[in-house]
Amino acid sequence: MGLKEELLTLKEEITKNLEKASNIQTLEEVRTQFLGKKGRLKHILKTLGKLSPEERKEIGKLANSIKEYIEQQIKEKENILKNLLLQEKLQKEKVDITLPSFWLDIGASHPVISTLVEISEIFLSMGFSIEEGPEIEFEEYNFDMLNIPKDHPARDMQDTFFLNNGMLLRTHTSPVQIRTMLKRNPPIAMIAPGRVYRKDADPTHSPMFHQIEGLMIDKDITFKDLKGILKIFLENVFGKDIPIRFRPSYFPFTEPSAEVDIGCTVCKGKGCRVCKGTGWLEILGCGMVDPNVFKAVDIDPEEYTGFAFGLGIERITMLKYQIGDIRILFENNMNFNNQFKGLR
Ligand code: FA5
């Protein structure tokens, strides 16, 4: 057989083999078998040297066109096979979007946090800003500058966790009053929500709880402003008809001081176990900023007046949802927590 016939047979053979190739692997085999370094075409071309120049030209041309043709065929087949493979993969990985999905448990805010956010939003809407202070606090800010000097009996009102370095876990959010007044000049209208700590543990007292502090200072702030702001706040949380009363009290950092009670949310004022038969529930402490506190932060008490208040968030949460024991708020019992899903 002459070289020309050999080439044409080779072309035919390859075409047949290509038709048969059913996957990328066999296609690769065909490629190396015919076009590779040791392939059949290379082998034939090696014998070209024995031919006359005219023949060599003609056969060379033919060999080249066959090579191009084969390469073209392999490429096309490769595309077809790759496409088939892709179709197969798509088919295998088909997602049935009509299948019912598994249930994703969506989280929710803890009731104490939703109360904290709710209260903060009420004060934000009245133009108060939010301030923050550290939970590890200087004794000076937690007590001294709030007009509670060392050895003053008022220090015993709040059983304190002291740290080895002389600092303490803040017993209330009132030191944020001091921090804010040191940082900014009046007028001031701020609230400070946060965690506080006391050596205290019973059904209504927890060693860690949350408070919100409030402070408003300007040139003509009076007790009337305090009453008005607290009334708006309490009506927003407990409803328009909630009875509110101010009872004289004592805090070293306010003068005069008051405690605010609301009509018992459980018995509606008739008297029950929760309000200990009085029909009233204590909800927060407040008063006009004591001139001694102003002096400690270098604000002139002749020029400025102000009010402050502090409330326990757990207490309000318990009254809002009629929870009898504070400890359940911190037990992470999902049966309890799940009842508050979707509240906010
Ligand atoms: C204070 O802490 C004052 N700093 C509040 C204040 C601020 C008065 C500004 C005047 C001006 P008192 O110790 O009463 O006050 O605490 C305030 C509220 O925190 C209480 O009404 C109560 O709701 C809550 N509370 C106190 N101790 C605990 C506790 N151990 N667990 C949960 N809540 C508590």
Residues whose N, C-alpha, C, O or C-beta is under 5 A from the ligand:
A	BS01	FA5	T171 H172 S174 R198 D200 T204 H205 S206 F209 F251 T254 I283 L284 G285 C286 G287 A308 F309 G310 L311 G312 E314 R315
